[in-house]
Amino acid sequence: MSHNDHNSPPPQHRDFARYSDRPSYGARPASSEDLDNYFDHQLPPPHHLSGSYLSPNHSPRPSIESLPTGNGRNSYISPTPVPAFGGTGPRYLSPLAAAGATETEGAGMRNSNYSEISMVGLNSSGVGANLNRKSTWLRKETGHRKKNHRLFIIVCSTLTLLIILAVVVGVVVGTRNSKNNDGTVVQSDGTHGTNDTSSSGNGNSSSANDTITGDPSQFDKDPKLKQSFYGIAYTMMDSLYPNCNEKLSSVVQDMQILSQLTTRIRLYGSDCNQTQLVLEAIKRTKVDMKVYVAIFVVVDDDSAYDRQKASLRSAIEQYGVDNIEGVTVGNEFMLNYITKYGGDGATATSTFGTQASTLLRAKITDTRDMLKELGYPTLPVGSADAGSYFNTALMRSIDFGLSNIHAWFAPTTAAGAAQWTNDFFQDNNVQPAELLSPSPKMIIAETGWPTHSSDTQHQNSGAGRGGEASVANLQVFLDDFVCKANEAKTPYFMFEYTDVPWKDQNFGGVEGFWGMFDKDKKLKDLTLPDCQHD
């Protein structure tokens, strides 16, 4: 490929013609309120694996950042805070006030206990008066006694106030720092989850400031887990803009598990404080973890980019970049734009491909400018897309390219998936990048094998026997791919950490079942590879 030929197609692998990198699920589902909010019925079915994103213009490609709701509004409702102490309790009276209180008033110090205060009255008649007249010493003694009583009352009052203050402070602090047995953070107002309960729609109502008791860096290691993976694609369960409900305690648990599998993860966007949550969880667990943070770019919706850029900037200002390995701008933006405006037959080198890369490169440049302002001009910036949707213009503008490559959609059998994935990656990503100077680092961003299908239509990749969606076939792919890729120093992110229920609910088929762990973060019936990675 000529260095000056910006639109010449990269060399194609022999299997390219039958590789679509998105499911051919046939006709779209019947219209419904939720699906009408998501699908553009004039466009072909999207490749859903990276997630879902609802844009105002109904971009055909979903993202991990968002999920349509019935009315399009933020359904996250701020819980109403409740007082730490409810109702009314016994009145507290000072010792002087208690002296005049009646028995039925419930005073802390009863009048009967302090009746001796008026034992000697200077203006009374009788014995007391006579003594007052006859003896100066007795008058002085009486004065001393009254002073001693006053001093005693003041001391008791002060001690009582200090005790009550200590009890109140202890209860408040204890409430703020407590959490349920299931690890859910409990706030001082009794609500669960985050401190920031805003539902303003800014994408940042999940908070990285939750209180967690104990030391999250001290956790039990699972002997079944092996730190054998170059990287793993990480999807939060409850951070689908605008519904930002992810708890820091959940992300902390994820980092504890993921740190036993890999030393790097990739995110898909910055909505819902995802970057802050991950960096805070890494800080608290003290694990060795690098992150490819991200801004998801939505076709025809610059507000999504601006919102996430602001959130990412805030995270970097707070945490720095020690744990950030790169910034990804866009996830399958090229695929989304090209299929929306050019149809299924349009390629990355078509006019629509040129338009898409021009738009995306502007966002990449803008992100670099932001990093320069923050003092990090050398932090790598790249983009993620379907394996066949990188063109020369885009490759020239990035430091790294994350390529989503799924042999399942080729289609192949599980036994042939590892070799097919490597061949496709080398032919369509690595070799074209090496022709450029400087050459972007190409990385497999998603690869794996589904373990289940929620319908019978998609239980097989289309390759026949050996192409079933099953845990056994994921085991085949792990055995064939992971250690060989590590040995060859092929960078990759395993797709993915856990099953994701919302993908199955909204897209069906195999979409929700690519995890090595189930939705409850329990390792499936797998034996993980045991080998070293870079």
Disulfide bonds with the S-S distance in Angstrom:
Cys244-Cys272 2.14
Cys483-Cys531 2.16
